[in-house]
């Protein structure tokens, strides 16, 4: 009986594995788009940069969280003149009297449609106290939010790479050491990625590690995905049947 590998799997099992890999690849792409929307505009410029990572985790401590959002991910939600009024109010001390006089109508028109009591995780901007909290210095991600996101990523991404690694382990065209390295690397880079969030929260000089961790995971995923799909659907067609049997016997 030939050894179990991706080349000699039945079509139904190949379809099962391929369907999983395709859906996970699309999910990975959606995650990258979500990162661009949530972190990529933190510095007010399109695209993910070191400054975006620093502002997201360490914060921009020379300004308020609300100002960072108005110059970043919320920039498109209000005209420039209204954003300038809010930012000027923030820099003038964010007083309640001036808020009621000029800023409250803008907040109610532009922000409360999403930032209201029924918004769940979003702050309720129908109350001045909540607006005032966002007028304080931008300290970046809070420790409770880091803990919540960290445990979600550790559990979820570990499960994804466990199944991708299991499929990749059935390949035959990769040397044993390279295969073991490729299967192990996502977990190493996942721990690097999560650790770098906490380190960047404490010191902005660790922001580069966030890119290293995320980039390493992406490269390991792409490598295992491409090799697995190649061996399931292209390699069997490349090898004549006798050569394929010989390759299986040799591996």
Steps between C-alpha positions, in 0.01 A plus 500: 500500500653836399561755777232762560584830331328777307576346160310176555200632696155439360334787315243547777773546764689738271181702457456508879855623558487745208171648615643558846820656362306728264265625772787556743695690231201728437462548875869590524452759227196647677706522820767701316234737366357538851846588634533771234164648603557483877873582525602621155354851544620562858753757375252655256668352193390196292701180540652327800815661640714492813324820615161328468619220726647740755179708511283186526686336790716767671280793406570853386556654840541851367129502409168346597346174385215691343738719300690193379175344380389821328831518316501125434229235463209745559631765262241429230204530738497880529590798279837664558350815653307301761799282580709816545241638746507182709881479497527868600256436785710204613819706497332784689426273794174327401279713725132411549367851432670527161397141428131580548533819297676377186614136514193312621294564181786363287537191722126436491487531122821317406580259783198399708350301213767235581624608844183461704368305798411201279839484324645225717879533505502858366498790749169683544562853370152615595649557848760771555694292758582239234610765252717659770678167564601483132633856528777384731852409382505207257654208689443247219346158561401429859637201688152339531446530122846354433421205727168440322643517148809297597308199627267506196798503262694236691211252498361578154821526297654198675202289386525631144871413473449162663275389211708674233808330648328159502421533129850624422651210699365265229714658229786296351703753302641689801799383701423387854692782671343771284157346555546498879625860490207620289250332734667649811559854375137625518487428873833675558388807303156494667665525842731772365200692364298483823804581718584799281158656569570505872859614455394783266240608755790548744760631252439618139840367387354148488251595224717339231448161670128523419584506128758221541250276680213564259721474192659174618159339555384613156808358325469164678130483412557582132783245472300212653185597307671512159696175549193312624276616213777428246549144620126428509405629158805567280769250602287187424452628144870576457616148584418199282343218697815276527713798609239596754507153654878516515488839670253372756713193569811715542328738743 
